[in-house]
Amino acid sequence: MEYTLFILLLPFLSFLTLGLAGMRMKHQVAGAIGTASLLGVTVLSYLTAFDYFTAGRTAEGVFPTLMPYNFEWLPFTNDLSIHMGILLDPISVMMLVVISTISLMVHIYSFGYMKGERGFQRYYAYLSLFTMSMLGLVVATNIFQMYIFWELVGVSSYLLIGFYYTKKEAVAASKKAFIVTRFADLGFLIGILIYGYYAETFSFTPAIGALAAAGTMIPLALGLMFVGGAGKSAMFPLHIWLPDAMEGPTPVSALIHAATMVVAGVYLVARMFPLFIGYAPEVLPWIAYIGAFTAFYAASVACVQSDIKRVLAFSTISQIGFMIVALGVCTSSDPHHGGLGYMSSMFHLFTHAMFKALLFLGAGSIIHAVHSNEMSAMGGLRKYMPITHITFLIACLAIAGIWPFAGFFSKDEILTACFQFSPMMGWIMTGIAAMTAFYMFRLYFGIFWGRESHKQVSPSDANHTHHTPHESPLAMTFPLIFLAVVTCVSGFIPFGEFVSSNGQAYHIHLDMQVATTSIVIAILSIGLATWMYMRPQQPVADMLEKKFKRLHTAAYRRFYMDEAWLFVTKKVIFRCISTPLAWWDRHVIDQFFNFTAWGAHAAAEEARDMQSGNVQQYAIWFLAGSIALTILLLI
């Protein structure tokens, strides 16, 4: 599979071409180059998946781990070095399909959404860079190579979030995302260094003897790595960057915050899963608890948001929490006895990528039509945007867990794994799933039903005429239709036959009790949302908002987590740590070097007088030195 190298080369070459010569191209040409490169990547990714999964299993009943490329990049010792290459196994091949599919749809969609935007060529260059970085991350042959592409993902996301660099909000959001994820990545780097030192390798499969000798240091290293993953995947309390990142273009939100960047943390835990389950099983329950709390917190906030992109942002955080919980509840590597969570997490990653990208692209189509992110400017759009309406409804049904859409199958496997771990965990996640169905259909009814509020003056209309919404062009509706079809059929993929915790084939079989319970609860939640939000007037919702005003305000303000972080950074870190360090640097370190420089200058001034050009003076200095040296030798 030597052709897999082109999966990384094509987007990289697209980035170089558009970055260096894009401004001399027409918008259509730049977009065509970026889209053509991603089409090639997608074809190669699907070909890789076909060749890999049809090649058959080994004698042990697992798919082989292949490395078409793997060369030594930086040697340190005989035993420790950094390699660069391409690794193919079930989860990396699956991620290739997910990333290439979503990225291709975003490239096509952007033709319509970003038409006429200043910096169109730059936008496609950034998309290519991000896609290359994410692809490099998932095919990394070792943890250090993963870290390199991990940071490239952070840089490219910073560029994409801050694409509208003339907007203060976009600039602030990009800096916030970059800084918060850097804090988390510091823990990731420390964990990598500890792991490399004690495991004597950066490989994902170190020697058993080295791991046994390392003792408690391996759990510590894995825990620190999870901190990096928690930052990238917006786990509580490192989630604060994701909602603000919605300031970027909506297709960017679909690419970064639905299917790729935010699942990097999930992929990291899945990649290191054999080490977690074998040498740090005590860390996994804590991962599950963090994921469960994050899912509940994000769902609570999503229930009251008015900006449709922020609702979807918190929905993403909540669904990532589901994936993390599924990995955390694993107690063994056997999918039949405690390892179901691994498969269900990867399955939900796959299905969620499709319907969440569909939701974000649908939101972009809606924003494109009404020129606003606020639900108050929407309502009744089903009559004006039938394709967007149907596809958005399919995605809402999928994320709510309604049969036969994709989200039903993956979410029910997660709930089954949670119930196997603990009945309490199972019911908690079932309750969060019910909240998901409620806030998604609150969003759906607020956009497509209710009171028509969009026939208002368009802020961009110089004649101050009324703006009537309309369906998006084909470049925007085609990705919606494609992702809707995938959402309808992907749940029937025998995912366990390809990806499982121990690599062996696992036949998915629904737990009918769990499935029935989840469907009933989801339908009841949808019914509640219908009763409260479908009509133009919403007296029940208004009454509850007034009665629980403080709680509503707190949830709308994200339970003041941004304010808490500002207090910690400004009052604690800046005032108590940064200010003393700055004083020490300014008055001690700087003054020491200033004194050194002054001393050198003063000595030079004194020594300069010795170079007078007077021969007699030189003779005196020579004679005095000779006498002093003689006396010294005699003594």
N, C-alpha and C positions, 0 to 999 in steps of 0.2 A: 504493500500500500504506500509506495513512495510518493504517489500523487497527493497524499495528505499534506505535504509541505506547502502546496499551493493554497490550502485553506487559510494559512497565515499570510502567505506572500501576496495574494490578490488584494485583500483590503489594505495591506501595508503599501503596496504600489499605488493603489487608488488614493490613499492619504498623501503620499509624496507628490503625485501628479496634481491633485487638486490644491494641495497646500502651496506648491511652488508656482504652478501655472494657472490655477483656477481663475484668478481675477482677469485673465486675458480671454477666458471662455465665456460663451453665452450660458445663461442659466440652464437651458435645456441640455447643452452638451455636458456641463459639469454634473448635472443630475443623472444623465444617461451613463456616464463613466462610473459614478458611484453605484448606481443600481445594477449595471452590468457586472461589476466586480462581485457584488453580493449574490447575483444570480448564479455566477460561477461557483462561489463558495457554497451556496445552497445545494447545487447539483452535486458537487464533490462530497458534501456532508451526507446527503442521502445515499450516494454511491458507497461511501465508507460504511454507513450503517447497514446497507444491504449486503455488502461483501463480508462485513464482520459477523453479522448474526446468521448468515447463511453458510458460513464456513464450518459450522458445527462446534460441538463442545469437545473438551478433552476427555480422557479416560475417567477423570474424577467427576465428570458431569458438570463442569463449569466452562464458561467462555474464557479463552486464553487472554492473557495480558500481553499486548504487542507493543513494541517500540520500533517503529519504522526508522526513526532517527534518534540517536542518543550519543552525544560526543562530550568529552571532557572539556569544560570551559575554563574553570579556575581550580587548579590543584593546590591544596594546602599541605597535606601530609600524604603518606602512602595510603592511609585509610580514609581520609576526609577530602572530598573535592566537590565542586559544583558542576553538575552536568546540565546540558540543554538538549532538549529533544521533544519528541511527540509520543505520548502514551495513549494507547487505545484499550479501553475496557468498557464494560456495559454502561457505567454512568457517564464517562467522558464522551462516548459515542452518542448517548442520549442527549447530552447537553449540546453537542454539535448541531444536532437536528433542531433543538429548541432555539438556540441563539440565531442560527442562520435563517430559520423560518420567520421569526419575529423581526429580525433586522431587515430582511428582504421586504416584508410587508410595510415596515416603517419607511424604507427608502421609496417604495412606490407611493405610499400615502403622502409623503412629504412633497411630491411633485405638485399636488393640488393645494395642500395646506400652506406650504411655504412659498407659493407662487408670488413673485413680485417682491419678496422680502430682501432687504439689503443684507449682503453677506451670505447669499444663497450658496455660493461655491464653498465658502468657509464652513458652512453648516454641514455639507456633504463630506468635506474633509474630516471634520470632527466625528461624524458618524462612522466613517471608515476606520479611524483610529480607535474608537471605542470598541467596535466589533472585533478588530484584530486583537486588542488587549484582552477582551473577554474570552475569545477563542483560545488565545495563548494560555490563559489561566486554567481552563478546563482540561487542556491536553498536556499540562506540565508533568514532567517525569519525576520531579522532586519538589519538596516543600519550598526551597529557596527560589527555584524558577517560578513557582506559583506566586511567591511574594513579589517578584519583579513585575510580573504582569498584573498582580493585585494593585500595585502602586500606579501602574500605567492606567488601569481602570479608573482609579481615583482622579488622576490628572485629566483624563479625557472627559469624565463626568463633570469636573469643575468647568471645563471649557463649554460643554453643552448646556449646563444649567445657567451659566452666565452668558449665553449667546446674545441676549438682548442687553449688551453691556451699557447702553445708555440709560437703562432703567435702574434706579438705585436698589429697588427690591431684588432684582435679578442678581446684581453684583453682591449684595449682602447674602443672598441665598447660596450662591456659589462658594463664597468664602466660608460660610457656616458649614456647608457640607464638607468642604475640604478640611477644615480645622477639626471638626468633630471626628471624622473618620481617621485623621492623623493621630489623634489621641488614642483611639482604639488600635490603630495599626502599630503603635509603639509596643503595646502588649503582645501583639502578634509577632513582632520582630524579636522581642526578648524571649518569647516562647520558642521561636525557631532556633535561636542561638543556644538556649539551654538544651533543646532537643538534639541539635547537632553535636554539642559537646559530649553529652552522655551516651547518645546512641551511636556516636562515631560515624554518622552518615546523615545526609539530608534526604535520603530516599524514604519513600512511603513504607518500605518493607525492611526495617533494620534487622540486624542479627538478634536472635532471641537472647543470647548470652549477655549482650550489651544492655538490653532492656531490663533483664533480671538484675544486673549489677547496679543499674541506675536507681533502683528503689523508688522513693517517692518523688524523684525529680521528673519522671515522665508524666505522672498526673499533673504536676505543677506546670510543665511545659504545655500540655494539652489544654489545661484550663486557661492559660495566657493566650494560646492560639484562639480559643473560643471568644475571648474578649475582642480580638480583631474581627472575627466573624460576626459578633454581635453588633459591632459598629457598622460594618458594611451592610448587614441585614436589618438595621434599624431596630434592634431589640432595646427594650426599656432598660436603663434610662438613656441610652445612646441613640434614641429615635428622633431627636428634635430636628435633625437636618432634613428628614424626608418630606414632611409637609411643606416646608418652605421651598424645597427644590421644585415644587410645582410652578415656580416662576419661569422655568424654562419652557421652550415650545412643547406643546402637547404631544407630538410624536416622540419627543425625547422622554417624556414621562412614560409613554408606553414601552419604550425600549429599555430604559434604565431601571425604572421603578416598578415594572410589572413582571419582567421575565428574566432579566440578566443580572445587573449589578446587585440588586437586593437579595438574590438567592445565592450569592457568592458565599455567604456565611453558612448557609445550609449545605452547599456543595463541599465546603471545607470540612464540616463535621462528618459528612458522608464519606469523604475521601479518607479521613483519618479514623473511620469507624472501627476497623479491626483493632487499632491501638486503644481506642476508647473502651471497647468492650472487653479487651484482653488485659489491659494494664491500668485502666482508670475507670472501672465501672461505677465507682462512687461519684464521679463527676457527672455522669449522665442524668441522674434524677434532678440535680440542680439545673441542668440545661432544660429539662422538662418544666420545672417550676417557673423558671424565667420566661420560657416560651408561653406558658399558660397565662401568667400575669400580663405579659405583653399583649397577648391576644384579647384578653378581657378589657384591658385599659384602652386599646385602640378601638375596639368595638363600641365602648361606651362613648368615646369622643366622636366617632363617626355618626352616632345616632342624632347629633344635634348640629352638625356642620351645615352651612348654607352654600359654600363654594363646592361645586360638584367635583373638582379635581382634588380638593382636600378630603372629601368623603372617600374617594377612591384611594387616596394616599394612605389614610388610616385603615382602610380595608386591606390594603397591601400589607401593612404592618401586622394586622391581625392574622392574615392568612400565612404569612411567614412564621408567625407564632405557632400556628397549627403544624407546619412542617418541622419546626424545631422540637415541639412537644413529641411528635411521632418518633423522632430519632432518640429523644431523651427517655422514652418509656421502654426502650429495648433492654432486655435483660440477658439476651444471648444472641448468638449469630445464626440460630436456627429459626427460619421464618415461621415454622409450625409451633415453636415453643419459645416465645418471647422476642422473636426477631421480626415480627410482622411490621413494626413501625418503620423500619428502614425502607422496605418496599413501598409502603403507603406514603411515606414522605417524598420519595422520588416520583411516585405516581402523581401526587398532588402538585409537586413542582412542575411537572409536565403539563397537566391539565390547567392549572392556575395560570401558567404563562399564556396559554391560548385565550382563555376567556377574560383575563385581566387586561391583556393587550387589546382585546376587542372592546372592553369597557372604556379604556383610555382613548382609543381611536374614535369610538362613538362619541365620547365627551368632546373630543376635538372637533368633530363634525358639528355638534350642537353649538359649541362656542363660535365656530366659523359662521354659523347661521344667525345667531342672536347677538354676537359681539359682547358677550358677558359670561362670567363664570358663575354668577349667582342664580340660584333657583328662583328667586323672586322675579327675575327677568324672563322666566320660561313659563311653561304650562301649555297644554294643548298641542304640543308639537307633533303628535302622532299624525295629524291631518296634513302637515306640511312636509314631513320627513319620514315617509313610510319605511324605506330601507333601513335607515338609522334606527327607527323605532323597533322593528322586528328583530334586528340583530342585537340591539341593546337588551331587549327583553329576553332573548335566548341566553345572553351572558348573565343576566340577573338570575334567571332560573338555574343556571349552572352553578353559580357561586352559592346560591341558596341550598343546593343539594337536592334538587328535584329530579327524579327519574324521567327520561333516560339520558339526561345531559351529563357531560363529563364530570362535573364537580360532585355529583351524587356518588359515583363509584370510588373516587379517590378519598373523599371526605369520610365516607362510611368505613373504609379500611382504616383510616386514622382513628375514628371513634372506636372501632373494634379493638385496635391495639391499645387504646387508652383504657378500655374496660378490662382487658386482660391484665394490664398493669395494676389498676386500682379502680373499683367502682366509683369512688369519689372523683378521680381524674376523668373518668368517662362521662359522668353527669356534668361536670364543670365544662368540659369541651362541648358537650351537647347543648348546654345553655348558651355558650358563646356562638355556636352554629345558629341557634335560634335568633340571637341578636343580629347575626350577619344577614339572615333572610329579612329581618325587619328593616334594618337601615338601608339595604339595597333597594327594597321596594318603596320605602319612603323616598329615595332618590328617584326611582323610576316614575312614580306617580307625580312627584314634584316637577319633573321635566315634561312628561308626555300627556299628563292629564291635568286636572285642576283648572285654576283660573288662567286664562290667556293674558300674560303680562308682557309679552314680547313685542306687541305692536306699539312701539314707542319710538321716539326720535333717536335715530342712530347718531352716536357722537361723531362719527366720521363723515356724516352727510352734511355738506355745506348748504344744501337747500332746506334742511330741516324737515324732510319728508318722512313719512312713516316707513319703517323697515319691516318687510314681510319675510319671514324665514323661508328657506327653500332647501331642497335636497342638495347634497354635495355632489361634485362632479365624479365621474367614473374612477379617476385616480384615487379618490378617497373612499368610494363605496365598494370597490373591488376587494380591498383588504378586509373590509367589514364582512362581506359575504363569505370570503374564503375562511376567515377565522371562525365565523358562525358555523360553517359546515364542519370544520375540525372540532369545534366544541360539541357538536351534536354526535359525532361518531367516535371521538378519541376515547371515550369512556369504555368502549367495547374492545379496545386493544388489550390483548392478554399480557399486560405489562409485567406481571410476575414471571412470565416465561423468559423474559430478557434481563430483568433487574431484580435481584433479591439480596438479602443480607449475607448469605454464604455463597452466592454465585450459582447455586443450583436452581433448576426450574421450580417455580412455585405457581400452582394453579389457584387463581383468585376465586374464592367462593364467599358470597355475601352471608353475613350473619343476619338472618331474616328478622330476628328480634331487634337488633340494633338498627337495621335499615328501616323497618316499619316505624320504630319510635322516632327516628330522625326525620323521616318524611312527614309524619303526623305533626311533629313540633314545627317543622319548617312551614307546613301549610297553615297552621294556626298563626304563626308569626306573619306570614304573608297576608292572611285574613285580617289581622290586627292593623297592619300597615294600610291595607285597602280601606278599612273602616275609618281610619284616622285621616288619610291623606288623599283619597281618590277624588273627593268632591271639591268644588271650587272653594267652599267655606270649610274651615277646619276647626270647629269649636272645641273638640276634645284636645287636640294638640295645643291650641292656644290656652285652654284652661290649665293643662298640665304644666305648660311653660310658666304661667303666672303663679301657680301654686308652689312649684319647686324652682323658683326663680334663681336662688343661690346655686343650687345643684346644676341647673341648666347653664348658668353663666360660667361656673367652674369647668364644666365639660366643654363648653364652647371655647374657653381659654386654655384648653388642654390640661386642665387641673394645675395650671400655673407652673408647668415644668420648665418653660422657657425662662420665666422669672427666677425660678430656683437655680437654674444653671447660671444666669447672669449674676445672681448673688454669690454663688460659689466662685465664679471666675473673677469678678470685680472686687468683692469684699474679702475673700479668703485668699485666692491664688495671687491676684495682682497686688493686694495691699499687704498681706502677711508673708508672701514668699517672693514675688517678683520685685517689689519695692526694696526690701533689704538686699537682695542679690544685686539689683541695679546700683544701690549705694556702695556695696562692697566692690563691684566692678569699677565704678567711677572713681572712688576715693582711695582704694587700696591697689587694685591691679593696675589701673591706668597710671596712678601716681608712681608706682614702683618702676614701670617701664619709662615713664617720663624722667625719673631720677637716674635711671640707667643711661638714658640718652644724654641727659645733662652732664653726667659724670664723664661720659666718653667725649663730649664736646669740650669740656673744661680741660681734660687731659690733653686733648689735641691742641688746644690753644697754648698750653704750657710747652708742649713738645715742639710746637712750630718755631719757637724762638731758637731752638737748637740748630735748625736748618737755616743759618744766617749767611752762608757762603764765605765766611771768614776762615781761612786755612789755619791761622794761629789758634782760633777757638776750637776747631776740629782737633788739632794736635793736643790741646790741653785736655779735651774730653777723652781722647784716645789714651793719653798718658795716665789720667786719673783712673780710667777703667782697668788698665793693665795693672796698676799698683793695687787696686781693690781686689782684682782676681788673684794676684799673687799672694796677698795677705790671706785671702780666703782659702787658698790651697795649702798654705803653710799651717794654718790653724787646724 
